[in-house]
């Protein structure tokens, strides 16, 4: 009964004819959302939950193609001016009407969200002005030509200005500040259903951190009646209990079942679907100056030397990780986005060459290697702690002693952003489905105010790459932009500014009565889980 999808840009799956399904749905999640505030943390575990409650002007389908959502259409009036026609007749969960006023409030609120671990200013920083022509026509002016605006605003779900206490008129200032915002609620307030008010197919009923999140059907949803009367999403971070919950019937669906348990799951009659994702697992290195937790280098930071960074890459056997640690549910990566996605180079994977790695370390002045700490989450990515341990063992073979510091995702992200790790392993899913997403976030020179490099905790910086990336993001011509993105990525990878490891293959398991089209962005979205309709 196992069902498989082809690699990326496939995603079509077969279905199995089964009896009608009950009105409730329960899902076991690998990781828990950290907030119900849609503008707090750009994290897939948050996004996949929030997209059931909130909606943006545009949305992406399972293959990241942009589609209308709260905006029915849009057009580029000129290189820097966009006109969005908003959907009429839409109301928020509390009955307040959706208008252009809510969009302006949402975008103005983004830089006012405090303590964001990964700020959404990466998307709003390009906006120079916003004006409502009327309640359902919005004009957005960008600071420069920005062809990705319709794609990127899919990451900006709309909240209700009236519900959150905004004034009747909001003025967007030339410096990006807005007047008329009122007392802006901060993220903790969104745990309440009275604050977490969206336009989506489901309403927040309750959010009990560490236990469950319950959604109920929005009977007034503009897009039609949702499939489920109630959806319960339970964080079950340990693999064994998550599988047990599915097999025992406690949940109807789980994400990321352990690779070693898939045969058992299918043998019990459950359905499994999978697809290659756009998520890159990578190593980032401190390239700012003095780095913590490094010894055996006479106080120097060896990661500032490109030869050392190349040695680290060549010491890693990516094929072994994909096959032995990931059980074949991963693809070794040579770049930050799997080909043939937009902006990728079809670059080969760095070879496994420990002898050359040792030579490079000696050339750089470290013939005996050194000792370093590798930070990693242990509950965020597929087999993340095991992958980190494998990397540590491989680096040990060339003389680099690695101490793995594994912690829960929430602890890891906080410590990473505080730059506690000289070397860390993390993942990135391209929200836009093209190369500017990882380049802008992971390797652009850090500038929080401009929304550049907001996840670049290693502080890699190359002004030439920044210039090309900026040019690419303001180039309307798709072919030219593709070429520029390829050039920008090549600069980073040629000097080993970041080290790609592998692309994750995402797996879901569920009862045979359900269908789910695998998403390349790895989101588990309850609104897209449907009752099985029969065999194709």
FENFENDA-V252267 format. One record per helix or strand. SS is the DSSP state (alpha for helix, beta for strand). FROM is the first residue (numbers start at 1). LEN is the number of residues. If there is no record, write none. Layout:
[[SS;FROM;LEN] [SS;FROM;LEN]]
//
This chain:
[[beta;24;6] [beta;41;1] [alpha;44;7] [beta;58;3] [beta;66;3] [beta;71;8] [beta;81;6] [beta;91;1] [beta;97;1] [alpha;100;13] [beta;118;1] [alpha;121;4] [beta;127;8] [beta;137;6] [alpha;149;7] [beta;171;2] [beta;178;2] [alpha;187;5] [beta;202;7] [beta;212;6] [beta;230;6] [alpha;239;10] [beta;253;3] [alpha;259;9] [beta;271;15] [beta;294;2] [alpha;302;3] [alpha;306;9] [alpha;318;8] [beta;330;3] [beta;342;1] [alpha;354;10] [beta;370;8] [alpha;384;13] [beta;400;8] [alpha;409;9] [beta;423;7] [beta;434;1] [alpha;436;8] [beta;447;1] [beta;452;1] [alpha;463;11] [alpha;478;17] [beta;499;12] [beta;514;2] [alpha;526;3] [beta;530;2]]
//
